[in-house]
Amino acid sequence: QAYNAVLKSCFSAKQWKAAVELVNKMESKRLPWNEFTEEALVSGFSLNSRWEKAVEVFEKIRASRKPTEMMFTNVVAALEKAGNDRLAMKYYKMSVQELNL
């Protein structure tokens, strides 16, 4: 849980590169992500205008389990903010289908 708190702090301080370094450290220590880690990453990258990283993390999560509604929302918001409306619509439609909305 300490890692998750530090991740949130990194993103709040607009230090997304420090968050990436922390995730790399977690992975090198073979510390698994949990739902809080995943939410922090997708949300943090989205809020820091790093839509590419938000999508990358989202897809990594999606490969192993169903993302939460909040994860979909954050990815769509990041894509819309970046002006990538076509991709935002793709993820919105995906959320409707996968979450049965």
Secondary structure, 3 states (H helix, E strand, C coil): CHHHHHHHHHHHCCCHHHHHHHHHHHHHCCCCCCHHHHHHHHHHHHHCCCHHHHHHHHHHHHCCCCCCHHHHHHHHHHHHHCCCHHHHHHHHHHHHHHHCC
